[in-house]
């Protein structure tokens, strides 16, 4: 049987920049009138997903953020805690970006389940995938890379509350990475509605319909919604509706706005 080889992002600066910038240039220019507080983007380094991610990142045009918090799930076995990397910077082929060490400490002080630890970091997903998009859309920012080694609802509530507290009165963007591995058309419609209504209860209820939808990254998704609600965000929209076609890795890109 012939094996399909999945194209991934380039590892050299010139090609990667071209891949990202061409995707951003082709994205619809639905620029919101107020700065987004959060994005939901695909958590995958396969090249086909860049156009969907770009529809979300393009909405950042003209906005400035001092810090970007990237929340991703673990792609290994759960390890029972939330980690923020030890490194003082993270890098992509486009260069290095400093880690906001002060905010890292604040988040660890907010909750006993958040640790400065490299477990779950430095994979081909999460922050490393999102960093090139951020580097092509923002200037002079730092990052806080977070990996959830436990995506249970109590951990989501703890991290969502902690992020909501530390971003108060700061120009901070929260990026949640998510992959929809399997879903019916009805379940994808329900996910879209939950995003647009910022309806956390509906999102949690959707998780229980495992025969209809399977999501990798539901923890980061819920955390971003919880943090946004904590900051009184009241509006969200899906910038590219989920494709109910044959792609086994369905993707969703969404934007959550400030009030």
C-alpha positions as a printed NumPy array, in Angstrom:
array([[  0.   ,   0.   ,   0.   ],
       [  1.344,   3.429,  -0.922],
       [  1.971,   5.632,   2.115],
       [  0.995,   9.292,   2.014],
       [  3.787,  11.589,   3.149],
       [  2.537,  14.633,   5.026],
       [  4.268,  17.902,   4.122],
       [  5.428,  19.886,   7.154],
       [  6.738,  23.397,   7.734],
       [ 10.186,  24.145,   6.354],
       [ 13.192,  24.172,   8.677],
       [ 15.09 ,  26.965,   6.902],
       [ 14.275,  30.624,   7.502],
       [ 13.643,  31.784,   3.926],
       [ 11.289,  28.964,   2.95 ],
       [  9.41 ,  29.03 ,   6.25 ],
       [  8.906,  32.787,   6.066],
       [  7.56 ,  32.421,   2.53 ],
       [  5.165,  29.652,   3.632],
       [  3.802,  31.706,   6.535],
       [  3.644,  35.085,   4.805],
       [  1.944,  33.679,   1.697],
       [ -0.71 ,  32.075,   3.907],
       [ -1.246,  35.335,   5.802],
       [ -1.498,  37.33 ,   2.572],
       [ -4.155,  34.985,   1.204],
       [ -6.234,  35.055,   4.406],
       [ -9.541,  36.977,   4.43 ],
       [ -9.124,  40.433,   5.921],
       [-11.921,  40.265,   8.5  ],
       [-10.14 ,  42.584,  10.92 ],
       [-12.176,  43.045,  14.13 ],
       [-12.748,  46.553,  15.443],
       [-11.383,  45.63 ,  18.879],
       [ -8.223,  43.645,  19.707],
       [ -8.78 ,  39.903,  20.085],
       [ -8.003,  38.445,  23.496],
       [ -7.694,  34.872,  22.241],
       [ -7.265,  32.585,  19.255],
       [ -8.073,  28.921,  18.658],
       [ -5.751,  27.449,  16.026],
       [ -4.747,  24.02 ,  14.676],
       [ -2.069,  22.232,  16.714],
       [ -0.176,  20.602,  13.887],
       [  2.912,  21.326,  11.827],
       [  1.47 ,  19.878,   8.627],
       [  1.673,  22.397,   5.836],
       [ -1.949,  22.086,   4.703],
       [ -3.192,  23.566,   7.987],
       [ -1.338,  26.855,   7.632],
       [ -4.082,  28.568,   5.62 ],
       [ -6.672,  27.862,   8.308],
       [ -4.344,  29.076,  11.07 ],
       [ -3.569,  32.168,   9.005],
       [ -7.241,  33.2  ,   8.985],
       [ -7.022,  33.57 ,  12.763],
       [ -3.569,  35.144,  12.953],
       [ -4.438,  37.665,  10.223],
       [ -7.002,  39.239,  12.581],
       [ -4.085,  40.455,  14.716],
       [ -3.054,  42.93 ,  12.02 ],
       [ -2.501,  46.402,  13.449],
       [ -2.652,  45.256,  17.086],
       [  0.159,  45.201,  19.61 ],
       [  0.617,  42.694,  22.42 ],
       [  3.324,  42.67 ,  25.045],
       [  2.93 ,  38.945,  25.754],
       [  1.435,  35.897,  24.062],
       [  0.426,  32.927,  26.226],
       [  0.342,  29.72 ,  24.175],
       [ -1.566,  26.857,  25.806],
       [ -1.24 ,  23.397,  24.301],
       [ -1.941,  19.84 ,  25.352],
       [  0.605,  17.092,  25.717],
       [  1.106,  14.687,  22.851],
       [  2.493,  12.093,  25.212],
       [  0.977,  10.298,  28.181],
       [ -0.658,  12.657,  30.731],
       [  1.767,  13.656,  33.479],
       [ -0.554,  15.231,  36.026],
       [  0.568,  18.853,  36.056],
       [  0.769,  22.055,  34.032],
       [  4.242,  23.109,  32.921],
       [  5.889,  26.296,  31.696],
       [  9.291,  25.729,  30.101],
       [ 12.492,  26.489,  32.027],
       [ 14.167,  28.227,  29.102],
       [ 14.359,  32.017,  29.015],
       [ 13.644,  32.052,  25.289],
       [ 12.035,  29.933,  22.593],
       [ 13.039,  29.858,  18.965],
       [ 11.988,  28.99 ,  15.445],
       [ 13.937,  29.247,  12.187],
       [ 12.771,  32.894,  12.16 ],
       [ 14.661,  33.678,  15.375],
       [ 14.331,  33.663,  19.151],
       [ 11.594,  35.206,  21.293],
       [ 12.09 ,  35.843,  25.027],
       [  9.975,  34.07 ,  27.62 ],
       [  8.182,  36.397,  30.03 ],
       [  9.853,  35.037,  33.151],
       [  7.987,  37.411,  35.483],
       [  4.592,  36.23 ,  34.218],
       [  5.831,  32.647,  34.388],
       [  6.52 ,  33.148,  38.092],
       [  3.153,  34.854,  38.603],
       [  1.286,  31.932,  37.07 ],
       [  3.169,  29.45 ,  39.238],
       [  2.3  ,  31.536,  42.296],
       [ -1.395,  31.569,  41.281],
       [ -1.808,  27.787,  41.403],
       [ -0.065,  24.807,  42.991],
       [ -0.471,  22.655,  39.858],
       [  1.599,  24.968,  37.613],
       [  5.339,  24.241,  37.53 ],
       [  8.431,  25.566,  35.769],
       [  9.416,  22.353,  34.03 ],
       [ 10.346,  21.239,  30.518],
       [  8.098,  18.169,  30.552],
       [  5.852,  18.182,  27.485],
       [  7.76 ,  20.992,  25.75 ],
       [ 10.021,  21.122,  22.693],
       [  7.895,  18.918,  20.442],
       [  6.716,  19.531,  16.872],
       [  3.43 ,  20.975,  18.133],
       [  2.234,  23.7  ,  20.491],
       [  4.385,  26.831,  20.786],
       [  7.001,  25.852,  18.142],
       [  4.249,  25.612,  15.501],
       [  2.579,  28.913,  16.448],
       [  5.755,  30.959,  16.923],
       [  6.443,  31.637,  13.206],
       [  2.907,  32.994,  12.74 ],
       [  3.383,  35.265,  15.743],
       [  6.781,  36.411,  14.48 ],
       [  5.246,  37.357,  11.125],
       [  2.294,  39.261,  12.609],
       [  3.54 ,  40.911,  15.829],
       [  6.492,  43.038,  16.905],
       [  8.323,  43.266,  20.229],
       [  6.508,  40.57 ,  22.176],
       [  7.457,  37.831,  24.594],
       [  5.812,  34.476,  25.212],
       [  4.683,  32.139,  27.967],
       [  4.621,  28.557,  26.598],
       [  2.288,  26.322,  28.639],
       [  1.692,  22.582,  28.273],
       [ -1.198,  20.857,  30.039],
       [ -0.162,  17.425,  31.28 ],
       [ -3.676,  17.067,  32.69 ],
       [ -6.652,  18.392,  30.722],
       [ -9.345,  17.477,  33.245],
       [-11.968,  20.108,  34.013],
       [-10.528,  21.01 ,  37.462],
       [ -7.124,  21.713,  35.88 ],
       [ -8.785,  23.734,  33.102],
       [-10.618,  25.867,  35.654],
       [ -7.448,  26.419,  37.686],
       [ -5.359,  27.475,  34.703],
       [ -8.138,  29.538,  33.13 ],
       [ -8.592,  31.47 ,  36.369],
       [ -4.838,  31.943,  36.823],
       [ -4.407,  33.301,  33.298],
       [ -7.464,  35.518,  33.699],
       [ -5.883,  37.044,  36.812],
       [ -2.401,  37.703,  35.421],
       [ -3.557,  39.243,  32.127],
       [ -5.68 ,  41.904,  33.841],
       [ -4.818,  45.369,  32.451],
       [ -2.141,  43.927,  30.171],
       [ -1.968,  43.621,  26.389],
       [ -1.877,  39.829,  26.359],
       [ -3.07 ,  37.378,  23.716],
       [ -4.013,  33.8  ,  24.647],
       [ -3.537,  31.184,  21.919],
       [ -5.122,  27.747,  22.355],
       [ -4.082,  24.874,  20.105],
       [ -6.635,  22.204,  19.193],
       [ -7.149,  19.358,  16.722],
       [-10.489,  17.784,  15.948],
       [ -9.543,  14.193,  15.163],
       [-12.994,  12.88 ,  14.344],
       [-16.422,  14.49 ,  14.224],
       [-19.829,  14.344,  12.634],
       [-21.167,  17.397,  10.843],
       [-23.625,  17.955,  13.696],
       [-20.892,  17.83 ,  16.321],
       [-18.746,  20.289,  14.368],
       [-21.726,  22.638,  14.141],
       [-22.164,  22.305,  17.912],
       [-18.479,  23.096,  18.46 ],
       [-18.755,  26.193,  16.275],
       [-21.835,  27.328,  18.217],
       [-20.089,  26.746,  21.562],
       [-17.182,  28.929,  20.42 ],
       [-19.387,  31.72 ,  19.117],
       [-21.463,  31.761,  22.308],
       [-18.432,  31.365,  24.596],
       [-20.488,  28.562,  26.093],
       [-18.21 ,  26.538,  28.343],
       [-20.988,  24.244,  29.574],
       [-21.895,  23.349,  25.991],
       [-18.253,  22.672,  25.164],
       [-17.904,  20.368,  28.168],
       [-21.138,  18.553,  27.268],
       [-19.826,  18.093,  23.741],
       [-16.841,  16.176,  25.111],
       [-19.123,  13.491,  26.43 ],
       [-20.363,  12.683,  22.92 ],
       [-17.252,  10.658,  22.113],
       [-18.999,   8.685,  19.396],
       [-19.648,  11.992,  17.61 ],
       [-16.473,  13.982,  18.255],
       [-12.912,  13.393,  19.438],
       [-10.776,  16.407,  20.255],
       [ -7.083,  16.709,  21.015],
       [ -6.488,  19.929,  22.908],
       [ -9.854,  20.369,  24.58 ],
       [ -7.995,  21.483,  27.721],
       [ -6.33 ,  24.48 ,  26.037],
       [ -9.624,  25.262,  24.295],
       [-11.532,  25.406,  27.594],
       [ -8.723,  27.331,  29.313],
       [ -8.796,  30.042,  26.667],
       [-12.59 ,  30.366,  26.947],
       [-12.401,  30.461,  30.752],
       [ -9.648,  33.097,  30.761],
       [-11.541,  35.207,  28.229],
       [-14.761,  34.988,  30.248],
       [-12.76 ,  35.94 ,  33.345],
       [-11.807,  39.124,  31.492],
       [-15.461,  39.66 ,  30.478],
       [-15.057,  38.833,  26.801],
       [-18.526,  38.536,  25.31 ],
       [-18.092,  37.857,  21.608],
       [-16.364,  35.276,  19.435],
       [-16.472,  34.18 ,  15.828],
       [-15.132,  31.324,  13.762],
       [-13.066,  32.861,  10.979],
       [-13.118,  29.696,   8.891],
       [-15.914,  27.214,   9.566],
       [-14.803,  23.62 ,  10.134],
       [-14.694,  21.515,   6.98 ],
       [-16.895,  18.426,   7.369],
       [-15.17 ,  16.76 ,   4.421],
       [-12.922,  13.741,   4.311],
       [ -9.873,  15.239,   6.04 ],
       [ -9.265,  13.062,   9.109],
       [ -7.63 ,  15.974,  10.934],
       [-10.354,  18.613,  10.842],
       [ -9.255,  22.058,  11.863],
       [-10.93 ,  25.023,  13.47 ],
       [ -9.777,  28.624,  13.731],
       [-11.599,  31.081,  15.945],
       [-11.178,  34.527,  17.463],
       [-12.411,  35.699,  20.871],
       [-12.832,  39.442,  21.356],
       [-12.599,  41.804,  24.277],
       [-15.89 ,  43.334,  25.468]])
